[in-house]
């Protein structure tokens, strides 16, 4: 998409750009819905329910999409933390324990900066959930749940579907807590 906009912007009308972006977002949402795995999402909700604390790791955009979920968890008596990419180096193994759940949200695999936090969480027995559009075998082999959504390598339009996943998890928590 970035290539389209940067290389062809001078040759496209405003309407064409608008239609192209709309279609990219729509395609991402449709792919997310068509591949929706409610059983796995309910497993995530169950892990939240059974945990002492939940920590979300992501960039500012990723974390924004999970704000209502964090509020729901907090109002249900769960400790729910958010750490931005720039803060993940401060997350050490003493922060997690065997009753913790760590959710790594990463729209695009090309921007995976959570290796230390992932290793620290696994070291102490925390459950780790990875939510991304892009498949990463190395990460998938280390986490307890890998939830894929959207269109692989679509980067920015993935935030549209990420909002949907965050909202859906929040509603499933309301229903199942």
Secondary structure, 3 states (H helix, E strand, C coil): CHHHHHHHHHHCCHHHHHHHHHHHHHHHHHHHHHCCCHHHHHHHHHHHHHCCEEEEEECHHHHHCCHHHHHHHHHCCCEEEEEEHHHHHHCCHHHCCCCEEEEEEECCHHHCCCHHHHHHHHHCCCEEEEEECCCCHHHHCCCCEEEECCCCCCHHHHHHHHHHHHHHHHHHHHHHC
